[in-house]
């Protein structure tokens, strides 16, 4: 059981680190999201999004090995994945690249929820 928490965090970390490649520019972003990134403002926003996912991925990765980071990492990862899934569900039709992101976020969310459940069950009692 003790390996389920790091495993869930590592799965989510890898998924959240993949978009970091978008920092390299428009061509990478277009492959990631299946949309043309021919407008500078979209490029800026998506590249910044890639940096933020890199930071979240790093936090998840570190939490796999540092138990003191697990609660904030689990919360951040669950909020990130769940909010994206809610936004997509409310937005309507999307392309195949976004559908891949949806699948990845479902995997990440399930891994994080499993890790969070085990983490909550095995935390020492306060006080």
C-alpha angles and dihedrals in degrees: 000000000000090000094057094076097053090041092054091046092048092050091050091044093055092048092049094045095054095077089056086088086072089076087076091071150257101330092055091045091051090053092047098049105020094234132112112257097200098131117080095222093054088048091052094048095046093046090050088049087055091054092050091050088050090054092048091047090051091050090050091048093050091047090057087067103026112059093195089068096049101092096050092040093051092048093048093046095047093047091048096049096039094047092051091050091050092048092050092047091052095042098064127216119022138176130265093261091056089046088058089051089050090053091048091049091051089053091047093046093050091047091049095046090051091049091046092051092051090043091052093048094050102042116118115251114263121247 
